[in-house]
């Protein structure tokens, strides 16, 4: 049965859990999941509340206005989603296909609650891969002279495809501030355990430093390079016997898993951003 999912953040105060659960109970709803967190240092309360729509007194279109009234009282930011909605995802890629193939496979198996109708690339190499999974593929080469024009084409393609989420699945280009301001939410996979080894060629940086752990980080994209709110991270051990090629191989496996976890969490409305941090309700 479909459910409603509310993500909410507001200044911490007494009685918030009771107010939110009461909102559902008083309208005949049955709560499926309730996750709350108070960040004492920031003075912020964060909540994810999911309840059945069957038997709920409000029709779908009536829920948001009632939440808006409550949120105004609490001084809250909020977002409402329904579990049977399927957000539309655009993948941005360059030459490497491991994240593209993994996300498309997971989507085809029903692991990701969304659709992938569009792939955009600055290189023609992965067109066959994208079309294999039924996605439209658009090759838009990026140079310093063509960047602004190509980014406008990217935005038009996103609008035409009604995209709700952009995933940089090893897209090796820096997005301009103008493009970021116009994009829907965007998630990037960076092939290091941020904040270590930000920027280009992190595996080469890690090898030169002689680290014993390498990692991958999925984060929301902001104007600060590799500095957006972190959604998921993981690490794998490496030894003195392993070179850059070994790190690349191990890293690709890690990148697939970390990116998929982050995309899934976003699609299921499990991520709340506050400041440059996130709460991820597993």
Beta strands, then each sheet from edge to edge (+ up, - down):
strand 1: 3-11
strand 2: 31-39
strand 3: 44-52
strand 4: 77-82
strand 5: 87-93
strand 6: 114-121
strand 7: 136-139
strand 8: 165-168
strand 9: 185-190
strand 10: 213-220
strand 11: 230-237
strand 12: 271-274
strand 13: 277-280
sheet 1: 2+ 3- 1+ 4-
sheet 2: 7+ 6+ 5+ 8+ 9+ 10- 11+
sheet 3: 12+ 13-
end
